[in-house]
Amino acid sequence: VIVPVGGNGYTLDPLDASNMVREIEPKLVIPVHYTEDGLNYSIPQGSVEEFTKELGAPVSEEVVDKFKIKALPEQMTVQIINKS
């Protein structure tokens, strides 16, 4: 599931995003719309770390070119997408 996590009235905040993800129980979580170097949103966004701490699931920052359904992780995992 791709979930916006930055909060501040612009997207779900970390608490609401993590609650939604727990209800859905996906194998893979891809957070978007959070503070990142080089990106400026008109409304300041929270950090992805706030979301991952609230969710408490393992985090992967491994560079991935594509995701395969058959190769999804056994347990819920947060995949941080490297945009560089």
BELBEL-V549383 format. One record per backbone hydrogen bond with DSSP energy under -1.0 kcal/mol. CO is the residue of the C=O (numbers start at 1). NH is the residue of the N-H. Records with the same first field share a line. If there is no record, write none. Layout:
CO->NH + NH
This chain:
1->30
3->32
6->46
7->10
12->7
13->17
14->18
15->19
16->20
17->21
18->22
19->23
20->24
21->25
27->77
29->79
30->3
32->5
33->6
36->39
46->35
48->52
49->53
50->54
51->55
52->56
58->78
60->80
68->71
69->72
77->29
78->60
